Amino acid sequence: MAPTGQLSRVVANSRAAFLSGRTRPLAWRMSQLQSLLQLLDENEAEICEALGKDLRKPKQECISFEIEFLRNDVRGCINNIESWMADYYVEKNIVTMMDTTLIHYDPLGVVLIMGAWNYPIQLSLGPLGGAISAGNCVIIKPSELAPATSSIIATLIPRYLDKECFQVVEGGITETTELLEERFDHIFFTGSGAVGKIVREAANKHLTPVTLELGGKSPVYIDSSADLDITTRRLLWAKCINLGQTCIAPDYVLCSKEVEVKLVEKMRSLIGEWYGNDPQKSPNLCRIINNRNWDRLNNLLKSTKGKIELGGETDSNDLYIAPTVITGVGFDEPVMMEEIFGPILPIVSVKSVDEAVEFINKRDKPLTLYVFSSNKATQNAFKTKTSSGSMVVNDAVVHLSVETLPFGGVGASGMGGYHGKYTFTTFSHQKSVLVRDFSALGEYLGETRYPPYQDWKIKRMGLLLKNRKIPKCLSLIPYISCFLLGAGSVVLAKLLAIKFNLFEFLQDM
């Protein structure tokens, strides 16, 4: 932890470490990734204990959604970093046919990762693997709202990783404000839209690029073609993990009245099956992070004009709110005007796919969209007629496990994406490189650029630079030319040898 007033020195030390060049070699990056994996392997119990103190997370959620999620991400970095770092060769035009054109991945420099409290390990250290793979130095700012987890991150990072290249800053608003005054080469923030605006405004002072992983009201559409037994299990699981405090948790349901009646009864039965007659006593439910968020959720329940079909129980002393389903919700109620971020699930009645699409499109673009339907036309309608950071058909949340899919928002739900190689590219500058030699052919192709300017040069330049589809076989011309030149040299040498009787001369020697 860096005391207030010394954060400039923290950033300066990281920048000096980066400028020394130590983060660039593949071997160094690989060693840091292996150390990060070792950190997770050797401290699983301690991390689970910290998560239990902050959110009372069940062990399975601690391991599945925090620790093992990170392990897999780091393993992916280790398995792929060499290919990610490799130069990427791109197509050429006629003028550059004899040249080498490629993209080289440069590390950005010193980057800031600002984690969130709801998944305080995953969201603080999740982007770290990609940042290390890209060759950056990193300042990590865990959320002060999860103090036990913040403390263990601050303890473990310097124990396992390079102390100058990777530093942790703990603290609240004061420390965060001071940190944002510094110049970074990228800021990666996960949190609310309100704080995201503050982060972006601070970044603008230095023209620092940002990735904003925000949130929003992620809708669920269910039609009569869906298997309601499976739908209910997948929907309720996604809503109740972390007690609804998940940025991609289903926020509200759109369905017909007929589907609504069946869905409510199935959820009532399933909650009893999973969490017992008194869910508050279940060891499988987290708790709300703090009193402020508990009060906010409790006020949403109190203000609703809808019918609480199940749940609704609250306990401020235990920071508990029961999994709750509300029907007959008005469009303009508080519960429909802000991201819920808790175990409350409103159901809104719609009569058609078109009505559901219109309802979604009148609101901010969500972080994700869930569609439960066996109808391909319905699935395609939501895919093509709505805009969201991601979309999942007939399940929820599970797309996070696919590292080949970028995760991120659009519009009010965020900007930029990450996971797998997308994290690497987020923390890399894709440098365009063209390498040309001094060959006569290359000079001939480019000579029309030189003065004196003439009409024929304009025409030739236009012809050479015209954007056209070039057959892939033409990209082999430089290699074929080299081969033919080499073969021709051999033939020419033989002809000269025959002409001047060099073979006989060599034999006589």
C-alpha positions in Angstrom: 0.0 0.0 0.0 1.3 3.4 -1.0 0.6 6.3 1.5 -1.3 9.3 0.1 1.1 11.8 -1.4 3.5 9.2 -2.7 1.5 7.9 -5.6 3.5 9.9 -8.1 6.6 8.0 -6.9 4.8 4.7 -7.3 3.9 5.5 -10.9 7.4 7.0 -11.6 9.0 3.8 -10.3 6.9 1.7 -12.6 7.6 3.9 -15.5 11.4 3.7 -14.9 11.1 -0.1 -14.7 9.2 -0.2 -18.0 11.7 2.1 -19.7 14.5 -0.2 -18.6 13.2 -2.7 -21.1 12.9 -5.6 -18.6 9.2 -6.3 -19.5 9.8 -6.9 -23.2 11.5 -10.3 -23.4 9.2 -13.3 -23.7 11.1 -15.2 -21.0 10.4 -12.4 -18.4 6.7 -12.2 -19.3 6.4 -16.0 -19.1 8.1 -16.1 -15.6 5.7 -13.4 -14.3 2.7 -15.4 -15.6 3.9 -18.5 -14.0 4.4 -16.6 -10.7 0.8 -15.3 -11.0 -0.4 -18.9 -11.4 1.6 -19.9 -8.4 0.0 -17.1 -6.4 -3.4 -18.5 -7.1 -2.4 -22.2 -6.5 -0.7 -21.6 -3.2 -3.2 -19.2 -1.6 -6.6 -20.6 -2.5 -7.8 -21.0 1.1 -6.6 -17.5 2.1 -8.4 -16.0 -0.9 -11.6 -17.8 -0.2 -11.4 -16.6 3.4 -11.1 -13.0 2.3 -14.0 -13.4 -0.1 -16.0 -14.9 2.7 -15.4 -11.9 4.9 -16.3 -9.4 2.3 -19.3 -11.1 0.6 -19.9 -14.4 2.5 -19.3 -16.1 -0.8 -19.8 -19.9 -0.8 -16.6 -21.9 -1.4 -17.8 -23.1 -4.8 -18.5 -19.6 -6.0 -15.1 -18.4 -4.7 -13.3 -21.1 -6.6 -15.4 -21.3 -9.8 -16.0 -17.6 -10.4 -12.9 -16.1 -9.0 -9.9 -18.4 -8.5 -10.4 -21.0 -11.2 -11.6 -18.4 -13.6 -8.3 -16.6 -13.2 -6.2 -19.8 -13.3 -7.7 -20.6 -16.7 -7.1 -17.1 -18.0 -3.4 -17.2 -16.9 -3.0 -20.7 -18.4 -4.4 -19.4 -21.7 -1.8 -16.6 -21.6 1.0 -19.0 -20.9 -0.2 -21.4 -23.7 -0.6 -18.6 -26.3 1.8 -15.7 -25.5 4.4 -16.7 -28.0 1.9 -16.7 -30.9 0.3 -13.5 -29.6 3.6 -11.7 -29.5 4.6 -12.8 -33.1 4.5 -10.3 -35.8 1.3 -10.5 -37.9 1.9 -10.2 -41.7 -0.8 -8.4 -43.7 -1.8 -8.2 -47.3 -0.1 -5.9 -49.7 -1.0 -3.9 -52.8 0.9 -3.8 -56.1 3.2 -1.0 -55.1 4.2 -2.8 -51.9 4.4 -6.3 -53.4 8.1 -6.5 -52.9 8.0 -5.2 -49.4 7.3 -6.7 -46.0 4.2 -5.4 -44.3 3.3 -6.4 -40.8 1.8 -5.5 -37.4 4.1 -5.5 -34.4 2.6 -5.7 -30.9 4.2 -3.0 -28.7 3.5 -2.9 -24.9 1.7 0.3 -24.0 3.8 1.1 -20.9 2.4 1.7 -17.4 -1.3 0.8 -17.1 -3.9 1.1 -14.3 -6.3 -1.6 -13.5 -9.2 -0.5 -11.2 -11.1 -3.5 -9.8 -14.6 -3.9 -8.5 -16.0 -5.2 -5.3 -18.5 -7.7 -6.5 -15.9 -10.1 -7.9 -12.9 -8.5 -6.2 -10.3 -11.1 -7.2 -11.5 -11.8 -10.7 -12.0 -8.2 -11.7 -8.8 -6.9 -10.1 -6.5 -9.6 -11.4 -8.4 -10.8 -14.4 -7.0 -8.1 -16.8 -3.5 -8.6 -15.3 -2.6 -11.7 -17.2 -3.2 -10.0 -20.6 -1.3 -6.9 -19.4 1.7 -9.0 -18.4 1.5 -10.9 -21.7 1.6 -7.6 -23.6 4.7 -6.5 -21.7 3.3 -3.7 -19.5 4.0 -2.5 -15.9 0.7 -2.4 -13.9 -0.7 -0.4 -11.0 -3.6 -2.4 -9.4 -6.3 -0.5 -7.5 -8.6 -3.0 -5.8 -12.0 -1.8 -4.5 -12.0 -0.5 -1.0 -15.5 -1.8 -0.6 -14.1 -5.3 -0.3 -11.4 -4.6 2.2 -10.3 -8.1 3.1 -9.8 -9.0 -0.5 -8.0 -5.7 -1.2 -5.6 -6.5 1.7 -4.8 -9.9 0.5 -4.1 -8.7 -3.1 -1.8 -6.0 -1.6 0.0 -8.7 0.4 0.4 -11.4 -2.3 1.3 -9.4 -5.4 4.7 -8.1 -4.2 5.4 -11.6 -2.8 5.1 -13.3 -6.2 5.6 -10.6 -8.9 8.2 -8.1 -9.8 7.9 -5.4 -7.1 8.7 -2.5 -9.3 6.6 -3.5 -12.3 3.5 -4.5 -10.4 2.3 -2.4 -7.5 -0.9 -2.3 -5.5 -2.5 0.9 -4.3 -5.2 0.5 -1.6 -7.5 3.2 -0.3 -10.8 5.0 -1.0 -11.9 8.1 -2.9 -8.9 10.2 -1.9 -6.3 7.7 -3.1 -8.3 7.0 -6.3 -8.6 10.7 -7.1 -4.9 11.2 -6.6 -4.1 8.2 -8.7 -6.2 9.4 -11.5 -4.2 12.6 -11.6 -1.2 10.6 -12.9 -0.5 9.9 -16.5 -1.1 6.3 -17.5 -0.8 4.6 -20.9 -4.1 2.8 -20.5 -6.8 2.7 -17.7 -8.9 -0.4 -17.3 -11.9 0.3 -15.1 -14.7 -2.1 -13.9 -17.6 -0.5 -12.0 -20.6 1.7 -12.3 -21.4 4.1 -15.1 -21.3 7.1 -12.7 -17.7 6.3 -11.6 -16.8 5.3 -15.2 -17.6 8.9 -16.4 -15.3 10.3 -13.7 -12.5 7.9 -14.8 -12.9 8.8 -18.4 -12.9 12.5 -17.6 -9.7 12.1 -15.7 -8.1 10.1 -18.5 -9.0 12.8 -21.0 -6.6 15.2 -19.4 -3.7 13.0 -20.6 -5.4 11.6 -23.7 -5.2 8.2 -22.0 -7.2 5.4 -23.7 -9.7 3.6 -21.4 -11.5 0.3 -21.2 -14.7 0.8 -19.3 -16.5 -2.4 -18.1 -19.7 -1.0 -16.8 -23.1 -2.7 -16.6 -26.8 -1.9 -17.2 -30.1 -3.7 -17.2 -29.5 -7.0 -19.0 -32.9 -8.2 -20.3 -34.2 -11.8 -20.6 -36.8 -12.8 -23.2 -38.6 -16.1 -22.8 -41.2 -17.5 -25.2 -43.5 -20.5 -25.2 -41.1 -22.6 -27.3 -38.5 -22.6 -24.5 -38.0 -25.6 -22.3 -39.3 -23.9 -19.1 -37.7 -26.4 -16.7 -34.3 -25.9 -18.1 -34.9 -22.2 -18.6 -35.9 -21.7 -15.0 -32.8 -23.5 -13.6 -30.4 -21.6 -15.9 -32.1 -18.2 -15.3 -32.4 -18.6 -11.5 -28.8 -19.8 -11.1 -27.6 -16.8 -13.1 -29.7 -14.4 -11.0 -28.7 -15.8 -7.6 -24.9 -16.3 -8.0 -23.3 -13.6 -5.8 -26.8 -12.8 -4.7 -27.5 -11.0 -8.0 -24.4 -8.7 -7.6 -23.1 -9.5 -11.1 -22.8 -7.1 -13.9 -24.3 -9.6 -16.4 -27.0 -10.9 -14.1 -30.4 -11.1 -15.7 -32.0 -7.8 -14.7 -35.6 -8.3 -15.8 -37.7 -10.8 -17.8 -39.9 -10.1 -20.8 -42.5 -12.7 -21.6 -46.2 -13.4 -22.2 -48.7 -13.7 -19.3 -49.0 -17.4 -20.0 -45.2 -18.0 -19.7 -45.1 -15.7 -16.7 -47.5 -17.8 -14.7 -45.7 -21.1 -15.4 -42.3 -19.4 -14.8 -43.2 -18.1 -11.4 -44.4 -21.4 -10.1 -41.3 -23.2 -11.4 -39.0 -20.6 -9.7 -41.0 -20.9 -6.4 -40.4 -24.7 -6.4 -36.8 -24.4 -7.4 -35.9 -21.8 -4.8 -37.2 -24.2 -2.1 -35.3 -27.1 -3.6 -32.0 -25.2 -3.8 -32.1 -23.0 -0.7 -34.7 -24.6 1.6 -37.8 -23.2 3.3 -35.7 -20.4 4.8 -33.1 -19.3 2.1 -31.5 -16.9 4.7 -30.1 -20.0 6.5 -28.7 -21.5 3.3 -24.9 -21.6 3.0 -25.3 -21.2 -0.8 -26.3 -17.5 -0.9 -24.0 -14.6 -0.6 -24.8 -11.3 1.2 -25.2 -7.7 0.0 -21.8 -6.0 0.1 -22.8 -3.2 2.6 -25.6 -1.2 4.2 -25.7 1.4 1.5 -26.4 -1.1 -1.2 -28.8 -3.0 1.0 -30.8 0.2 1.6 -30.9 0.9 -2.1 -32.3 -2.6 -2.9 -34.8 -2.4 0.0 -36.1 0.9 -1.3 -36.6 -0.7 -4.7 -38.8 -3.4 -3.1 -40.7 -0.8 -1.0 -41.4 1.4 -4.0 -42.7 -1.3 -6.4 -46.4 -1.2 -7.5 -46.1 -4.7 -8.7 -46.9 -8.0 -6.9 -44.2 -9.8 -5.0 -44.8 -13.3 -6.1 -42.1 -14.9 -4.0 -39.3 -13.7 -1.7 -39.3 -10.2 -0.4 -37.9 -11.0 3.0 -35.1 -8.7 4.2 -32.8 -8.4 7.2 -30.6 -5.3 7.4 -28.5 -6.8 10.3 -27.5 -9.7 8.1 -27.3 -7.7 4.9 -29.8 -10.2 3.5 -32.4 -9.9 0.8 -34.2 -13.0 -0.4 -34.4 -14.0 -4.0 -37.5 -12.1 -5.1 -39.7 -12.2 -8.1 -42.1 -9.3 -8.9 -44.9 -9.3 -11.5 -47.1 -6.5 -12.8 -44.2 -4.1 -12.7 -44.7 -0.6 -14.2 -42.3 0.6 -16.9 -41.5 3.8 -14.9 -40.9 2.2 -11.5 -37.5 2.7 -9.9 -36.8 -1.0 -10.2 -37.1 -0.6 -14.0 -35.1 2.6 -14.1 -31.7 1.5 -12.7 -29.5 -1.6 -12.8 -30.8 -3.7 -9.9 -27.5 -5.5 -9.0 -29.3 -7.7 -6.4 -31.6 -10.7 -6.1 -34.7 -8.9 -7.3 -36.2 -10.1 -10.7 -39.1 -8.1 -12.2 -41.2 -9.7 -14.9 -42.7 -7.4 -17.6 -45.5 -8.7 -19.8 -45.2 -8.4 -23.5 -47.3 -9.8 -26.3 -44.8 -10.4 -29.1 -41.1 -10.5 -30.1 -41.5 -7.1 -31.8 -42.9 -5.5 -28.6 -39.9 -7.0 -26.6 -37.4 -5.7 -29.2 -39.0 -2.2 -29.1 -39.0 -2.3 -25.2 -35.2 -3.1 -25.2 -34.3 -0.6 -27.9 -36.0 2.3 -26.1 -33.5 1.9 -23.2 -29.7 2.1 -22.9 -27.8 -0.6 -24.6 -27.3 -3.5 -22.1 -24.1 -5.3 -21.3 -25.7 -8.6 -22.4 -29.0 -9.9 -23.6 -30.5 -13.4 -22.9 -33.0 -15.1 -25.2 -34.7 -18.4 -24.3 -36.4 -19.7 -27.3 -36.2 -22.7 -29.7 -37.5 -20.6 -32.6 -34.6 -19.7 -34.9 -36.4 -16.6 -36.3 -36.9 -15.3 -32.8 -33.2 -15.8 -31.9 -32.2 -14.1 -35.1 -34.6 -11.2 -34.5 -32.9 -10.3 -31.2 -29.4 -10.8 -32.7 -30.0 -8.5 -35.7 -32.5 -5.9 -34.3 -31.1 -5.1 -30.9 -27.7 -3.8 -29.7 -25.9 -5.2 -26.6 -22.4 -6.0 -25.5 -23.1 -9.7 -25.9 -26.0 -12.1 -26.4 -26.6 -15.6 -25.1 -29.3 -18.0 -26.4 -30.9 -20.5 -24.0 -28.5 -19.9 -21.2 -27.0 -17.1 -19.1 -23.6 -15.9 -17.8 -21.8 -18.9 -19.3 -20.3 -16.9 -22.3 -17.7 -15.6 -19.8 -16.0 -19.0 -19.9 -15.2 -18.7 -23.6 -12.0 -16.8 -23.9 -12.2 -16.6 -27.7 -15.3 -14.3 -27.2 -14.5 -10.7 -26.3 -16.3 -9.4 -23.2 -17.4 -5.8 -23.1 -20.2 -3.4 -23.4 -21.5 -0.9 -25.9 -22.9 2.6 -25.3 -23.8 3.1 -21.7 -22.7 -0.4 -20.8 -19.1 0.2 -21.6 -16.4 0.4 -24.2 -13.6 -1.9 -25.1 -13.4 -5.7 -24.5 -11.1 -8.3 -23.0 -10.6 -12.0 -22.2 -8.0 -14.2 -23.8 -6.2 -12.6 -26.7 -8.5 -9.6 -26.5 -6.9 -8.6 -23.2 -3.5 -8.9 -24.8 -4.5 -6.6 -27.7 -6.2 -4.2 -25.3 -2.9 -3.6 -23.6 -0.9 -3.6 -26.8 -0.2 -1.0 -29.5 -0.6 -2.5 -32.9 2.4 -0.9 -34.6 2.2 -0.8 -38.4 5.6 -1.7 -40.0 6.7 -1.6 -43.7 10.1 -2.8 -44.6 11.5 -2.0 -48.1 14.8 -2.6 -49.7 16.8 -0.7 -52.4 15.9 -2.9 -55.3 15.6 -1.4 -58.8 12.1 -2.9 -59.3 10.8 -1.4 -56.0 12.2 2.0 -57.0 10.7 1.7 -60.5 7.2 1.1 -59.0 7.5 4.1 -56.7 9.2 6.6 -59.0 5.9 8.2 -60.1 5.8 10.0 -56.7 8.8 12.1 -57.5 8.7 15.6 -59.1 8.4 16.9 -61.7 4.7 16.0 -61.4 3.0 15.0 -64.7 -0.3 13.7 -65.9 1.1 10.3 -66.9 2.4 9.9 -63.3 -1.0 10.6 -61.9 -2.5 7.9 -64.1 0.2 5.4 -63.3 0.0 6.1 -59.6 -3.8 5.7 -59.7 -3.5 2.4 -61.5 -0.9 1.1 -59.1 -2.6 2.3 -55.9 -6.2 1.3 -56.9 -7.9 -0.8 -54.2 -8.5 -4.1 -55.9 -8.9 -7.7 -54.9 -5.4 -9.2 -55.6 -5.3 -13.0 -56.1 -3.4 -14.7 -53.2 -1.1 -16.3 -55.7 0.3 -12.9 -56.6 1.6 -12.5 -53.1 4.0 -15.3 -54.0 5.6 -13.2 -56.8 8.6 -12.0 -54.7 9.4 -15.6 -53.7 8.9 -16.9 -57.2 11.1 -14.1 -58.5 13.8 -15.1 -56.1 13.5 -18.7 -57.1 13.6 -17.9 -60.8 16.5 -15.6 -60.3 18.4 -18.3 -58.5 17.5 -21.0 -61.0 18.4 -18.6 -63.9 21.8 -17.9 -62.3 22.6 -21.6 -62.2 21.6 -22.1 -65.8 23.5 -19.0 -66.9 26.6 -20.3 -65.0 26.4 -23.6 -66.8 26.1 -22.0 -70.2 29.1 -19.9 -69.6 31.0 -22.8 -68.4 30.3 -24.7 -71.5 31.0 -21.8 -73.8 34.4 -21.2 -72.3 35.3 -24.9 -71.7 35.5 -24.2 -68.0 34.7 -27.8 -67.1 37.8 -29.1 -69.0 39.9 -26.3 -67.4 38.8 -27.4 -64.0 39.5 -31.1 -64.8 43.1 -30.2 -65.9 43.7 -28.5 -62.6 
